[in-house]
Amino acid sequence: MWHSIKKYISFIVLFITISAYSQFQNPLITEDEDAQRRWVDSVYSKMTLKEKVGQLFMVDVFSSKPKKDTDKIKKLIEEYHIGGVIFSKGGPNRQAKLNNEYQELSKVPLLIGMDAEWGLAMRLDSTQAFPWNMTLGAIQNNDLIEETGRQIARHCKRLGVHINFAPVVDINTNPKNPIIGNRSFGESKEMVTQKSLAFMKGMQKEGIMASAKHFPGHGDTDSDSHKTLPTINFNAQRIDSIELYPYKQLIKEGLSSVMVAHLNIPSLESRVGYPSSISKGVVTTLLKDSLSFEGLIFTDALNMKGASDFKSPGEIDLAAFLAGNDVLLISEDVPLASQKIISAYYSKIVTEERLAHSVRKILLAKYKVGLHKYKPVETAFLYEELNSVKNKTLHHSLVENSLTVLKNDRAVMPVKNLDLKKVAYVSMGDDSGDAFYQELNKYAKVDWVKANQLSEMIDQLRNYNYVVIGFHKSNASPWKDYKFTDKELVWLYEIARLNTTVLNIFARPYAMLDMLTTLNFEGILMAYQNSEVSQEKAAQMLFGGIGAKGKLPVSLGEDFPVGTGIETRSLNRLTYGLPESVGMNSYKLKRIDSIVDRTLKEKMAPGLQLIVARKGKVVFNKNYGYHTYNKLRKVKGTDIYDLASLTKILATLPLVIEMKDKGIVSLDTRVDEMLPSFKDSNKKDITIRSMLSHYAKLRAWIPFYLKTLDSVTQKPDKKYYRTKSSDEFNIRVTENLYFRSDMRDSLFLRIRDSELRKRLRYKYSDLPYYLLKKYIENHYGNSLDALTQQHFYRSLGANNTSYLPSNKFKKKRIVPTENDGAFRQEIIHGYVHDQGAAMFGGIGGHAGLFSNANDVAKIMQMYLNGGSYGGKQYFKSQTLEEFNTCYYCNRDVRRGVGFDKPQLGDIGPTCGCISKTSFGHSGFTGTFTWADPEEEIVYVFLSNRTFPDSANRKLISNDIRSEIQRVIYDAIDY
């Protein structure tokens, strides 16, 4: 007795508390209310009883099913006059076709619904999937959540859908909840409300009805209402303060509809095991009366076990209608249910007023979504419009803003000092981590360490000082398994105990609840999902391409309460994304593909790599064609090209700028000050400024190799070359050709003693870089190869950049440059193409460097950053500016100091459409790179146009590199 009294009192308290709410504007009423009501009256007045009852039903259809199944819906439309359809699994084109067929048959246009909580992809293939709500819950910028609602709504509208059964407003306070979990924004009622409200506003601003679910709250259950009837054992006050909190706010802001869950709630319904979806106390007294809700009320699917096990088909529908629901969702038997309700009508159990109340609400909703002016779905370009770049750009932004750093001892994230790091990646879980691993390797050399036994794993990891663990679980749906296995937990603890370890979780956050300790983990990053975008963004965050901004939406024990999140900052390393995120146009950039197709088709080059970055983000990164015209090996992003003269600005020049920055040299330092042996040379007074501006009377180049060829055969003279290495012949020119050891000094003397040109005017020359190489190596007592690695490449993460590539990389990754019949009599593959650099052992100040487009972009971005990259300042920006200055423009010399600059007239190295502050260089083998500080553009083009014959100048004569550059600038929208 006392138990019943207590329940009654608590319910009265709840009723009084909520009744304080004022009446809100009816969310189904449009601005043209008079016209709306006239339409509703006109339609309603012409309906038969059977037609009115039919409006109450929304049936499900799978566009993936065969015609015999989808045709069954036509009978329900024609004979039972159903009011709506909820589309489930299938594809967009099939659904659009069915939608049009069904609407054509229906006397009153059908209200079309879908479960599209994270986009149409929740039900349809070939459509955009946005992140799950739990991921969105980590985002601090609710404008992004509203935009998500907007974009999903646009997709719904494009497909003829009028109501999206979202957002899920359940507050997931039970980590073991089997059905909500990732579908909830989190466990904080305030945060869930803010996110739900933003999502709702986004949808409804686009004319799509939102539906908050699962009323009165499914967040604290440990069973699935699809399979059974879950019980909520809380008193009415608790439900009012927690579960109902989001509904109060959303209703106040104009929520269109609510879906009522199948739950057993003893504090709100005294009948034992009586589902909330058919409880008048829950639907009418609480939702309609107490919360003053005037929008549409939907049952959850009536074929779910939480409802269907309680009453038989037809009976459950009638009970749900009598409880106060307007729309009966997914009835198990529409004909029987229709008959039951009609019989109840004639028996006065259902009154005309009650029936009119719901049917008129349904008609109001149909008018509100535009069905009074119904138009069929246009199928042309449907796929393209449901998968726009704008959608992908938002997806990237959502993931980027969700990343949550839970632990960051000793600031191990982002990774700094790459030159001191040896990084291993260990994959756990049952899903792929390939995208994560590939993205990690864009920043540094990361080895994927695998082992069958823990002891073997531990032994291998001794060779590394930074271990990245990726825990990857299926991203197929939010209900997939997310837990660590016992074996994985044992391995985790031991790896973390013995190594500097960063754990990256690509799964539901609750996976961490099975971890007994996180003490030995230096870093933990929560990425929430294992999508490719999540993996890529996590890798970018780990290496400082982007910062972490997310906050944990749920509690994970005492150490990680809700709201935990350590913000990290970008280290100004390159990041990777979509053109629209930096004000560029993807569709305009696609014109590059057609230019490259022509390049390959007309055999201007066998293949190439191409990168475009803006504002520090690589937005175009493609590989085309093959290594050679025999088409045996496709070009990959990790392949490396002979950079030719790009070596000047990517190897020698950075070292010179650094020396200038340290005061070791100035732009007016003379040749004889650097090389005393030039004291009596005609070059002694030439300065760094003048010779690197190519304004010093120096000859363009000296063809050293010509004097080392046999005068009769025109092949390498045995006097200078051998096919095997020895003390006397140890300068390796190619795979099987060695130059005489004592000739290096002789070649250098030829430079010293060479004549100057008679007139002082612009003349591009390689010779300054021979001189600078000699000086730099003398100064540091080390080779240019070693110095560039020590001073720049290792710390930049330019792990694919090097001289002497055959010593460091597999041959299959190195792109050949020429079948050299003039000098070396073989295919140049893995060795420098430039003859002079080859005769100096492959290491030249002007040529000899090999790299891929990604690494070249890093160095050029370092320049754009004013000499900074990855948290390291290599030289001051003011020093860099001195080199990026045209000192002799008034003498018709366009060059900076080392850097090439835009043309002064009509002809030059660029498209003529870029800023005068821009700089770059081109290379003989078909390479080009350019950076523009004003538009923050980096452009890299690497090819082997010289293969098989360097006489092929089609790439140059067709001005392909500049033509692509023009497309890049045309693609800038803002």
Secondary structure, 3 states (H helix, E strand, C coil): CHHHHHHHHHHHHHHHHHHCCCCCCCCCCCCCHHHHHHHHHHHHHCCCHHHHHHCCEEEEECCCCCHHHHHHHHHHHHHHCCCEEEECCECHHHHHHHHHHHHHHCCCCCEEEECCCCCHHHCECCCCCCCCHHHHCCCCCHHHHHHHHHHHHHHHHHCCCCEECCCECCCCCCCCCCCCHHHCCCCCHHHHHHHHHHHHHHHHHCCCEEEEEEECCCCCCCCCCCCCCCECCCCHHHHHHHHCHHHHHHHHCCCCEEEECCCECCCCCCCCCCEHHHCHHHHHHHHHHHCCCCCEEEECCCCCHHHHCCCCCCHHHHHHHHHCCCEEECCCCHHHHHHHHHHHHHCCCCCHHHHHHHHHHHHHHHHHCCHHHCCCCCCCCHHHHHCCHHHHHHHHHHHHHHCEEEEEHHHCCCCCCHHHCCEEEEEEECCCCHHHHHHHCCCCCEEECCCCCHHHHHHHHCCCCEEEEEEECCCCCCCCCCCCCHHHHHHHHHHHHHCCEEEEEECCHHHHHHCCCCCCCCEEEECCCCCHHHHHHHHHHHCCCCCCCCCCCCCCCCCCCCCCCCCCCCCCCCEECCHHHHCECHHHHCHHHHHHHHHHHCCCCCEEEEEEEECCEEEEEEEEEECCCCCCCECCCCCEEECCCHHHHHHHHHHHHHHHHCCCCCCCCEHHHHCHHHCCCCCCCCEHHHHHCCCCCCCCCCCHHHHHECCCCCCECCCCEECCCCCCEEEEEECCEEEECCHHHHHHHHHHHCCCCCCCCCCCCCHHHHHHHHHHHHHHCCCHHHHHHHHHHHHHCCCCCECCHHHCCCHHHECCCEEECCCCCEEECCCCCCHHHHHCCCCCCCCCCEECHHHHHHHHHHHHCCCEECCEECCCHHHHHHHCCCCCHHHCCCCCCCCECCCCCCCCCCCCCCCCCCEEEEECCCEEEEEECCCCEEEEEEECCCCCCCCCCHHHHCCHHHHHHHHHHHCECC
